[in-house]
């Protein structure tokens, strides 16, 4: 399935540790691995930022309708994940088209059922 794929990664480094450190730096904005932190972005309802312990910037963004229920589910099912409030003033999702420090985005669309 991956035969002949990821040539640029293979050519950059034969050293797994160097590759790991590069991924941490470029994707997760971190110099060392750590716990996942999920930040509830108070500047914009429905946004959860993802970052690694010690990182100042988010590497990902989840846009979901019911953040309270999702955070509760994380706390119940994933105790190793740190859930926190983030008081940043501006939402991250509306800035997707601009250059962004976030590397990954995910969005959930609400659906409604209509009875007849």
N, CA, C and O atoms as CSV, one atom per row, in Angstrom:
chain,resi,resn,atom,element,x,y,z
A,1,UNK,N,N,0.816,-1.183,0.000
A,1,UNK,CA,C,0.000,0.000,0.000
A,1,UNK,C,C,0.870,1.262,0.000
A,1,UNK,O,O,0.554,2.230,-0.691
A,2,UNK,N,N,1.953,1.254,0.764
A,2,UNK,CA,C,2.801,2.431,0.847
A,2,UNK,C,C,4.084,2.284,0.029
A,2,UNK,O,O,4.980,3.123,0.129
A,3,UNK,N,N,4.178,1.234,-0.772
A,3,UNK,CA,C,5.370,1.024,-1.596
A,3,UNK,C,C,5.561,2.220,-2.529
A,3,UNK,O,O,4.631,2.634,-3.220
A,4,UNK,N,N,6.772,2.765,-2.539
A,4,UNK,CA,C,7.073,3.899,-3.396
A,4,UNK,C,C,6.548,5.232,-2.872
A,4,UNK,O,O,6.653,6.250,-3.557
A,5,UNK,N,N,6.000,5.236,-1.698
A,5,UNK,CA,C,5.442,6.462,-1.103
A,5,UNK,C,C,6.413,7.052,-0.089
A,5,UNK,O,O,7.344,6.382,0.356
A,6,UNK,N,N,6.193,8.283,0.263
A,6,UNK,CA,C,6.965,8.977,1.293
A,6,UNK,C,C,8.444,9.097,0.945
A,6,UNK,O,O,9.302,9.033,1.826
A,7,UNK,N,N,8.736,9.270,-0.332
A,7,UNK,CA,C,10.116,9.404,-0.787
A,7,UNK,C,C,10.836,10.575,-0.158
A,7,UNK,O,O,12.014,10.466,0.181
A,8,UNK,N,N,10.143,11.702,0.005
A,8,UNK,CA,C,10.804,12.875,0.587
A,8,UNK,C,C,11.201,12.626,2.033
A,8,UNK,O,O,12.231,13.126,2.484
A,9,UNK,N,N,10.411,11.872,2.759
A,9,UNK,CA,C,10.756,11.551,4.142
A,9,UNK,C,C,11.966,10.625,4.168
A,9,UNK,O,O,12.893,10.828,4.952
A,10,UNK,N,N,11.954,9.619,3.317
A,10,UNK,CA,C,13.067,8.666,3.269
A,10,UNK,C,C,14.369,9.342,2.878
A,10,UNK,O,O,15.429,9.008,3.407
A,11,UNK,N,N,14.294,10.287,1.958
A,11,UNK,CA,C,15.519,10.929,1.485
A,11,UNK,C,C,16.077,11.929,2.499
A,11,UNK,O,O,17.276,12.206,2.490
A,12,UNK,N,N,15.239,12.467,3.358
A,12,UNK,CA,C,15.697,13.465,4.328
A,12,UNK,C,C,16.493,12.863,5.470
A,12,UNK,O,O,17.464,13.455,5.940
A,13,UNK,N,N,16.089,11.706,5.906
A,13,UNK,CA,C,16.748,11.178,7.088
A,13,UNK,C,C,16.641,9.667,7.156
A,13,UNK,O,O,15.568,9.091,6.974
A,14,UNK,N,N,17.758,9.048,7.417
A,14,UNK,CA,C,17.770,7.607,7.677
A,14,UNK,C,C,17.710,7.362,9.184
A,14,UNK,O,O,17.559,6.226,9.635
A,15,UNK,N,N,17.831,8.434,9.947
A,15,UNK,CA,C,17.859,8.364,11.399
A,15,UNK,C,C,16.441,8.566,11.942
A,15,UNK,O,O,15.872,9.648,11.802
A,16,UNK,N,N,15.872,7.531,12.557
A,16,UNK,CA,C,14.500,7.603,13.064
A,16,UNK,C,C,14.336,8.688,14.126
A,16,UNK,O,O,13.306,9.361,14.169
A,17,UNK,N,N,15.339,8.861,14.979
A,17,UNK,CA,C,15.248,9.897,16.017
A,17,UNK,C,C,15.203,11.294,15.406
A,17,UNK,O,O,14.443,12.148,15.861
A,18,UNK,N,N,16.005,11.526,14.388
A,18,UNK,CA,C,16.006,12.832,13.721
A,18,UNK,C,C,14.670,13.081,13.037
A,18,UNK,O,O,14.151,14.196,13.071
A,19,UNK,N,N,14.116,12.055,12.422
A,19,UNK,CA,C,12.810,12.176,11.770
A,19,UNK,C,C,11.727,12.487,12.806
A,19,UNK,O,O,10.874,13.346,12.581
A,20,UNK,N,N,11.765,11.795,13.922
A,20,UNK,CA,C,10.802,12.022,15.000
A,20,UNK,C,C,10.880,13.464,15.507
A,20,UNK,O,O,9.850,14.120,15.664
A,21,UNK,N,N,12.078,13.952,15.761
A,21,UNK,CA,C,12.260,15.337,16.230
A,21,UNK,C,C,11.765,16.342,15.192
A,21,UNK,O,O,11.196,17.374,15.550
A,22,UNK,N,N,11.977,16.049,13.911
A,22,UNK,CA,C,11.514,16.933,12.842
A,22,UNK,C,C,9.984,16.976,12.798
A,22,UNK,O,O,9.393,18.042,12.623
A,23,UNK,N,N,9.358,15.829,12.955
A,23,UNK,CA,C,7.890,15.770,12.977
A,23,UNK,C,C,7.354,16.551,14.177
A,23,UNK,O,O,6.403,17.321,14.047
A,24,UNK,N,N,7.970,16.350,15.346
A,24,UNK,CA,C,7.544,17.107,16.527
A,24,UNK,C,C,7.614,18.607,16.280
A,24,UNK,O,O,6.694,19.348,16.625
A,25,UNK,N,N,8.713,19.043,15.681
A,25,UNK,CA,C,8.927,20.477,15.453
A,25,UNK,C,C,7.970,21.036,14.402
A,25,UNK,O,O,7.319,22.055,14.631
A,26,UNK,N,N,7.885,20.366,13.243
A,26,UNK,CA,C,7.106,20.901,12.121
A,26,UNK,C,C,5.595,20.754,12.288
A,26,UNK,O,O,4.839,21.646,11.904
A,27,UNK,N,N,5.162,19.657,12.847
A,27,UNK,CA,C,3.725,19.400,12.925
A,27,UNK,C,C,3.143,19.769,14.287
A,27,UNK,O,O,2.083,20.389,14.370
A,28,UNK,N,N,3.848,19.382,15.358
A,28,UNK,CA,C,3.305,19.572,16.701
A,28,UNK,C,C,3.851,20.798,17.423
A,28,UNK,O,O,3.467,21.057,18.563
A,29,UNK,N,N,4.747,21.565,16.778
A,29,UNK,CA,C,5.302,22.792,17.360
A,29,UNK,C,C,5.915,22.538,18.737
A,29,UNK,O,O,5.728,23.322,19.667
A,30,UNK,N,N,6.644,21.437,18.852
A,30,UNK,CA,C,7.202,21.037,20.129
A,30,UNK,C,C,8.607,20.469,19.938
A,30,UNK,O,O,8.912,19.896,18.893
A,31,UNK,N,N,9.443,20.627,20.931
A,31,UNK,CA,C,10.780,20.040,20.856
A,31,UNK,C,C,10.823,18.683,21.544
A,31,UNK,O,O,11.804,17.952,21.410
A,32,UNK,N,N,9.778,18.344,22.273
A,32,UNK,CA,C,9.699,17.052,22.954
A,32,UNK,C,C,8.251,16.585,22.941
A,32,UNK,O,O,7.334,17.406,22.914
A,33,UNK,N,N,8.047,15.308,22.959
A,33,UNK,CA,C,6.692,14.771,23.009
A,33,UNK,C,C,6.048,15.064,24.356
A,33,UNK,O,O,6.724,15.505,25.285
A,34,UNK,N,N,4.790,14.829,24.464
A,34,UNK,CA,C,4.096,15.065,25.721
A,34,UNK,C,C,2.635,14.705,25.611
A,34,UNK,O,O,2.183,14.182,24.592
A,35,UNK,N,N,1.913,14.985,26.650
A,35,UNK,CA,C,0.481,14.702,26.684
A,35,UNK,C,C,-0.273,15.593,25.711
A,35,UNK,O,O,0.148,16.710,25.410
A,36,UNK,N,N,-1.380,15.085,25.231
A,36,UNK,CA,C,-2.271,15.870,24.385
A,36,UNK,C,C,-3.085,16.802,25.266
A,36,UNK,O,O,-3.626,16.390,26.292
A,37,UNK,N,N,-3.167,18.063,24.856
A,37,UNK,CA,C,-3.998,19.059,25.532
A,37,UNK,C,C,-5.097,19.498,24.574
A,37,UNK,O,O,-4.833,19.822,23.416
A,38,UNK,N,N,-6.322,19.505,25.066
A,38,UNK,CA,C,-7.467,19.975,24.297
A,38,UNK,C,C,-7.929,21.267,24.957
A,38,UNK,O,O,-8.366,21.265,26.108
A,39,UNK,N,N,-7.829,22.368,24.220
A,39,UNK,CA,C,-8.214,23.670,24.752
A,39,UNK,C,C,-9.542,24.129,24.188
A,39,UNK,O,O,-9.717,24.203,22.972
A,40,UNK,N,N,-10.473,24.436,25.068
A,40,UNK,CA,C,-11.775,24.983,24.658
A,40,UNK,C,C,-11.563,26.470,24.374
A,40,UNK,O,O,-11.327,27.254,25.293
A,41,UNK,N,N,-11.647,26.853,23.104
A,41,UNK,CA,C,-11.387,28.227,22.677
A,41,UNK,C,C,-12.590,29.090,23.050
A,41,UNK,O,O,-13.637,29.018,22.406
A,42,UNK,N,N,-12.438,29.885,24.065
A,42,UNK,CA,C,-13.556,30.698,24.556
A,42,UNK,C,C,-13.880,31.869,23.635
A,42,UNK,O,O,-14.964,32.445,23.734
A,43,UNK,N,N,-12.962,32.230,22.742
A,43,UNK,CA,C,-13.214,33.323,21.819
A,43,UNK,C,C,-14.202,32.952,20.722
A,43,UNK,O,O,-14.741,33.828,20.045
A,44,UNK,N,N,-14.440,31.656,20.548
A,44,UNK,CA,C,-15.339,31.208,19.489
A,44,UNK,C,C,-16.003,29.899,19.904
A,44,UNK,O,O,-15.318,28.898,20.113
A,45,UNK,N,N,-17.302,29.898,20.021
A,45,UNK,CA,C,-18.033,28.694,20.424
A,45,UNK,C,C,-17.828,27.578,19.409
A,45,UNK,O,O,-17.841,27.814,18.201
A,46,UNK,N,N,-17.640,26.376,19.903
A,46,UNK,CA,C,-17.533,25.205,19.035
A,46,UNK,C,C,-16.123,24.831,18.635
A,46,UNK,O,O,-15.933,23.842,17.927
A,47,UNK,N,N,-15.124,25.590,19.065
A,47,UNK,CA,C,-13.745,25.308,18.668
A,47,UNK,C,C,-12.939,24.704,19.804
A,47,UNK,O,O,-12.954,25.199,20.931
A,48,UNK,N,N,-12.231,23.619,19.485
A,48,UNK,CA,C,-11.310,22.988,20.412
A,48,UNK,C,C,-9.938,22.943,19.753
A,48,UNK,O,O,-9.795,22.406,18.654
A,49,UNK,N,N,-8.940,23.496,20.405
A,49,UNK,CA,C,-7.576,23.485,19.891
A,49,UNK,C,C,-6.817,22.301,20.441
A,49,UNK,O,O,-7.044,21.891,21.580
A,50,UNK,N,N,-5.906,21.738,19.637
A,50,UNK,CA,C,-5.090,20.599,20.038
A,50,UNK,C,C,-3.636,21.014,20.102
A,50,UNK,O,O,-3.114,21.612,19.161
A,51,UNK,N,N,-2.970,20.697,21.221
A,51,UNK,CA,C,-1.540,20.964,21.326
A,51,UNK,C,C,-0.894,19.939,22.247
A,51,UNK,O,O,-1.567,19.229,22.994
A,52,UNK,N,N,0.426,19.886,22.169
A,52,UNK,CA,C,1.213,18.969,22.973
A,52,UNK,C,C,1.696,19.715,24.216
A,52,UNK,O,O,1.899,20.929,24.173
A,53,UNK,N,N,1.877,18.999,25.315
A,53,UNK,CA,C,2.407,19.614,26.541
A,53,UNK,C,C,3.635,20.451,26.225
A,53,UNK,O,O,4.536,20.005,25.514
A,54,UNK,N,N,3.666,21.655,26.751
A,54,UNK,CA,C,4.811,22.530,26.575
A,54,UNK,C,C,4.792,23.362,25.305
A,54,UNK,O,O,5.560,24.318,25.199
A,55,UNK,N,N,3.954,23.037,24.348
A,55,UNK,CA,C,3.861,23.809,23.102
A,55,UNK,C,C,3.042,25.068,23.346
A,55,UNK,O,O,2.063,25.049,24.093
A,56,UNK,N,N,3.447,26.151,22.715
A,56,UNK,CA,C,2.709,27.404,22.854
A,56,UNK,C,C,1.595,27.527,21.821
A,56,UNK,O,O,0.604,28.223,22.045
A,57,UNK,N,N,1.765,26.840,20.681
A,57,UNK,CA,C,0.797,26.964,19.580
A,57,UNK,C,C,0.038,25.656,19.380
A,57,UNK,O,O,0.524,24.571,19.701
A,58,UNK,N,N,-1.151,25.795,18.849
A,58,UNK,CA,C,-1.952,24.618,18.507
A,58,UNK,C,C,-1.440,23.992,17.216
A,58,UNK,O,O,-1.003,24.691,16.302
A,59,UNK,N,N,-1.501,22.661,17.156
A,59,UNK,CA,C,-1.180,21.969,15.913
A,59,UNK,C,C,-2.454,21.561,15.193
A,59,UNK,O,O,-2.409,21.211,14.014
A,60,UNK,N,N,-3.565,21.599,15.865
A,60,UNK,CA,C,-4.810,21.172,15.243
A,60,UNK,C,C,-6.012,21.873,15.828
A,60,UNK,O,O,-5.945,22.488,16.893
A,61,UNK,N,N,-7.111,21.769,15.109
A,61,UNK,CA,C,-8.356,22.414,15.501
A,61,UNK,C,C,-9.505,21.477,15.194
A,61,UNK,O,O,-9.588,20.916,14.102
A,62,UNK,N,N,-10.379,21.311,16.152
A,62,UNK,CA,C,-11.609,20.547,15.957
A,62,UNK,C,C,-12.754,21.536,16.103
A,62,UNK,O,O,-12.864,22.231,17.113
A,63,UNK,N,N,-13.600,21.594,15.094
A,63,UNK,CA,C,-14.777,22.465,15.136
A,63,UNK,C,C,-15.986,21.550,15.303
A,63,UNK,O,O,-16.327,20.777,14.407
A,64,UNK,N,N,-16.632,21.654,16.473
A,64,UNK,CA,C,-17.704,20.729,16.822
A,64,UNK,C,C,-18.810,21.520,17.512
A,64,UNK,O,O,-18.532,22.488,18.219
A,65,UNK,N,N,-20.016,21.128,17.317
A,65,UNK,CA,C,-21.128,21.885,17.868
A,65,UNK,C,C,-21.210,21.880,19.386
A,65,UNK,O,O,-21.336,22.941,19.998
A,66,UNK,N,N,-21.142,20.717,19.999
A,66,UNK,CA,C,-21.364,20.595,21.439
A,66,UNK,C,C,-20.038,20.303,22.139
A,66,UNK,O,O,-19.718,19.148,22.418
A,67,UNK,N,N,-19.278,21.349,22.419
A,67,UNK,CA,C,-17.968,21.149,23.043
A,67,UNK,C,C,-18.100,20.627,24.475
A,67,UNK,O,O,-17.248,19.861,24.926
A,68,UNK,N,N,-19.137,21.021,25.187
A,68,UNK,CA,C,-19.292,20.590,26.580
A,68,UNK,C,C,-19.420,19.070,26.670
A,68,UNK,O,O,-18.753,18.441,27.492
A,69,UNK,N,N,-20.262,18.481,25.840
A,69,UNK,CA,C,-20.439,17.020,25.856
A,69,UNK,C,C,-19.172,16.314,25.397
A,69,UNK,O,O,-18.806,15.277,25.950
A,70,UNK,N,N,-18.504,16.863,24.395
A,70,UNK,CA,C,-17.278,16.257,23.884
A,70,UNK,C,C,-16.175,16.298,24.938
A,70,UNK,O,O,-15.457,15.316,25.124
A,71,UNK,N,N,-16.036,17.431,25.630
A,71,UNK,CA,C,-15.036,17.543,26.694
A,71,UNK,C,C,-15.336,16.554,27.818
A,71,UNK,O,O,-14.419,15.942,28.367
A,72,UNK,N,N,-16.591,16.399,28.155
A,72,UNK,CA,C,-16.988,15.448,29.195
A,72,UNK,C,C,-16.634,14.019,28.760
A,72,UNK,O,O,-16.154,13.226,29.570
A,73,UNK,N,N,-16.866,13.697,27.504
A,73,UNK,CA,C,-16.521,12.382,26.981
A,73,UNK,C,C,-15.006,12.141,27.048
A,73,UNK,O,O,-14.561,11.053,27.411
A,74,UNK,N,N,-14.228,13.158,26.696
A,74,UNK,CA,C,-12.768,13.046,26.784
A,74,UNK,C,C,-12.346,12.777,28.219
A,74,UNK,O,O,-11.531,11.890,28.472
A,75,UNK,N,N,-12.897,13.537,29.159
A,75,UNK,CA,C,-12.531,13.372,30.562
A,75,UNK,C,C,-12.897,11.990,31.083
A,75,UNK,O,O,-12.179,11.440,31.919
A,76,UNK,N,N,-14.001,11.418,30.605
A,76,UNK,CA,C,-14.434,10.094,31.050
A,76,UNK,C,C,-13.636,8.970,30.396
A,76,UNK,O,O,-13.236,8.018,31.067
A,77,UNK,N,N,-13.406,9.078,29.103
A,77,UNK,CA,C,-12.807,7.978,28.341
A,77,UNK,C,C,-11.302,8.093,28.139
A,77,UNK,O,O,-10.640,7.089,27.872
A,78,UNK,N,N,-10.751,9.290,28.259
A,78,UNK,CA,C,-9.324,9.527,27.982
A,78,UNK,C,C,-8.703,10.353,29.100
A,78,UNK,O,O,-8.385,11.524,28.893
A,79,UNK,N,N,-8.526,9.768,30.277
A,79,UNK,CA,C,-7.994,10.552,31.400
A,79,UNK,C,C,-6.571,11.067,31.171
A,79,UNK,O,O,-6.134,11.986,31.864
A,80,UNK,N,N,-5.852,10.498,30.226
A,80,UNK,CA,C,-4.497,10.959,29.936
A,80,UNK,C,C,-4.478,12.249,29.112
A,80,UNK,O,O,-3.425,12.869,28.962
A,81,UNK,N,N,-5.620,12.652,28.584
A,81,UNK,CA,C,-5.722,13.891,27.802
A,81,UNK,C,C,-6.107,15.030,28.739
A,81,UNK,O,O,-7.056,14.913,29.514
A,82,UNK,N,N,-5.373,16.116,28.664
A,82,UNK,CA,C,-5.621,17.294,29.501
A,82,UNK,C,C,-6.636,18.204,28.808
A,82,UNK,O,O,-6.397,18.666,27.692
A,83,UNK,N,N,-7.756,18.459,29.462
A,83,UNK,CA,C,-8.787,19.353,28.932
A,83,UNK,C,C,-8.699,20.665,29.700
A,83,UNK,O,O,-8.703,20.680,30.931
A,84,UNK,N,N,-8.618,21.773,28.954
A,84,UNK,CA,C,-8.443,23.080,29.602
A,84,UNK,C,C,-9.225,24.153,28.854
A,84,UNK,O,O,-9.627,23.968,27.705
A,85,UNK,N,N,-9.427,25.261,29.524
A,85,UNK,CA,C,-10.067,26.425,28.919
A,85,UNK,C,C,-8.971,27.317,28.343
A,85,UNK,O,O,-7.906,27.453,28.945
A,86,UNK,N,N,-9.221,27.923,27.190
A,86,UNK,CA,C,-8.255,28.854,26.604
A,86,UNK,C,C,-8.978,30.156,26.298
A,86,UNK,O,O,-9.922,30.182,25.508
A,87,UNK,N,N,-8.541,31.204,26.910
A,87,UNK,CA,C,-9.202,32.504,26.829
A,87,UNK,C,C,-8.727,33.355,25.654
A,87,UNK,O,O,-8.860,34.578,25.696
A,88,UNK,N,N,-8.170,32.734,24.597
A,88,UNK,CA,C,-7.735,33.556,23.468
A,88,UNK,C,C,-8.944,34.269,22.874
A,88,UNK,O,O,-10.050,33.730,22.858
A,89,UNK,N,N,-8.725,35.453,22.400
A,89,UNK,CA,C,-9.820,36.328,21.977
A,89,UNK,C,C,-10.427,35.930,20.638
A,89,UNK,O,O,-11.629,36.100,20.436
A,90,UNK,N,N,-9.633,35.412,19.735
A,90,UNK,CA,C,-10.095,35.154,18.380
A,90,UNK,C,C,-10.161,33.661,18.097
A,90,UNK,O,O,-9.275,32.907,18.498
A,91,UNK,N,N,-11.210,33.237,17.408
A,91,UNK,CA,C,-11.325,31.848,17.024
A,91,UNK,C,C,-10.287,31.473,15.980
A,91,UNK,O,O,-9.783,32.332,15.256
A,92,UNK,N,N,-9.973,30.191,15.905
A,92,UNK,CA,C,-8.978,29.698,14.953
A,92,UNK,C,C,-9.594,29.292,13.614
A,92,UNK,O,O,-8.956,29.447,12.572
A,93,UNK,N,N,-10.817,28.777,13.626
A,93,UNK,CA,C,-11.422,28.221,12.415
A,93,UNK,C,C,-11.632,29.271,11.327
A,93,UNK,O,O,-11.446,28.990,10.143
A,94,UNK,N,N,-12.014,30.465,11.726
A,94,UNK,CA,C,-12.277,31.517,10.738
A,94,UNK,C,C,-11.005,31.989,10.041
A,94,UNK,O,O,-11.080,32.690,9.032
A,95,UNK,N,N,-9.859,31.619,10.556
A,95,UNK,CA,C,-8.583,32.023,9.964
A,95,UNK,C,C,-7.922,30.916,9.144
A,95,UNK,O,O,-6.735,31.008,8.829
A,96,UNK,N,N,-8.665,29.885,8.798
A,96,UNK,CA,C,-8.090,28.748,8.071
A,96,UNK,C,C,-7.436,29.164,6.760
A,96,UNK,O,O,-6.389,28.622,6.403
A,97,UNK,N,N,-8.014,30.097,6.044
A,97,UNK,CA,C,-7.473,30.476,4.736
A,97,UNK,C,C,-6.207,31.320,4.842
A,97,UNK,O,O,-5.483,31.479,3.859
A,98,UNK,N,N,-5.938,31.858,6.019
A,98,UNK,CA,C,-4.695,32.606,6.244
A,98,UNK,C,C,-3.621,31.637,6.715
A,98,UNK,O,O,-3.947,30.570,7.235
A,99,UNK,N,N,-2.345,31.983,6.544
A,99,UNK,CA,C,-1.295,31.122,7.094
A,99,UNK,C,C,-1.530,30.913,8.584
A,99,UNK,O,O,-1.804,31.863,9.317
A,100,UNK,N,N,-1.423,29.674,9.021
A,100,UNK,CA,C,-1.777,29.339,10.393
A,100,UNK,C,C,-0.765,28.399,11.001
A,100,UNK,O,O,-0.181,27.572,10.301
A,101,UNK,N,N,-0.549,28.519,12.309
A,101,UNK,CA,C,0.327,27.567,12.979
A,101,UNK,C,C,-0.317,26.196,13.151
A,101,UNK,O,O,0.386,25.218,13.403
A,102,UNK,N,N,-1.634,26.104,13.022
A,102,UNK,CA,C,-2.298,24.815,13.155
A,102,UNK,C,C,-2.034,23.980,11.913
A,102,UNK,O,O,-2.091,24.486,10.792
A,103,UNK,N,N,-1.746,22.701,12.116
A,103,UNK,CA,C,-1.404,21.803,11.019
A,103,UNK,C,C,-2.567,20.935,10.585
A,103,UNK,O,O,-2.586,20.448,9.455
A,104,UNK,N,N,-3.539,20.731,11.465
A,104,UNK,CA,C,-4.613,19.790,11.222
A,104,UNK,C,C,-5.939,20.417,11.599
A,104,UNK,O,O,-6.049,21.079,12.631
A,105,UNK,N,N,-6.948,20.210,10.762
A,105,UNK,CA,C,-8.275,20.737,11.041
A,105,UNK,C,C,-9.303,19.621,10.899
A,105,UNK,O,O,-9.157,18.738,10.054
A,106,UNK,N,N,-10.331,19.663,11.717
A,106,UNK,CA,C,-11.412,18.701,11.622
A,106,UNK,C,C,-12.700,19.429,11.954
A,106,UNK,O,O,-12.740,20.264,12.857
A,107,UNK,N,N,-13.743,19.109,11.225
A,107,UNK,CA,C,-15.018,19.762,11.457
A,107,UNK,C,C,-16.127,18.722,11.465
A,107,UNK,O,O,-16.110,17.778,10.675
A,108,UNK,N,N,-17.073,18.894,12.345
A,108,UNK,CA,C,-18.238,18.019,12.390
A,108,UNK,C,C,-19.451,18.856,12.058
A,108,UNK,O,O,-19.646,19.936,12.617
A,109,UNK,N,N,-20.255,18.363,11.159
A,109,UNK,CA,C,-21.452,19.095,10.779
A,109,UNK,C,C,-22.652,18.486,11.498
A,109,UNK,O,O,-22.838,17.269,11.512
A,110,UNK,N,N,-23.429,19.328,12.070
A,110,UNK,CA,C,-24.626,18.851,12.742
A,110,UNK,C,C,-25.676,18.486,11.712
A,110,UNK,O,O,-25.838,19.153,10.689
A,111,UNK,N,N,-26.380,17.418,12.009
A,111,UNK,CA,C,-27.496,17.063,11.144
A,111,UNK,C,C,-28.776,17.108,11.975
A,111,UNK,O,O,-28.755,16.923,13.192
A,112,UNK,N,N,-29.861,17.352,11.304
A,112,UNK,CA,C,-31.126,17.361,12.035
A,112,UNK,C,C,-32.065,16.374,11.372
A,112,UNK,O,O,-32.093,16.242,10.148
A,113,UNK,N,N,-32.816,15.701,12.182
A,113,UNK,CA,C,-33.799,14.773,11.628
A,113,UNK,C,C,-35.143,15.496,11.587
A,113,UNK,O,O,-35.528,16.209,12.514
A,114,UNK,N,N,-35.820,15.287,10.498
A,114,UNK,CA,C,-37.128,15.944,10.339
A,114,UNK,C,C,-38.207,14.868,10.305
A,114,UNK,O,O,-38.241,14.014,9.418
A,115,UNK,N,N,-39.048,14.937,11.256
A,115,UNK,CA,C,-40.171,13.995,11.307
A,115,UNK,C,C,-41.279,14.430,10.380
A,115,UNK,O,O,-41.413,15.619,10.091
A,116,UNK,N,N,-42.061,13.509,9.915
A,116,UNK,CA,C,-43.082,13.911,8.972
A,116,UNK,C,C,-44.340,13.368,9.339
A,116,UNK,O,O,-45.336,13.601,8.654
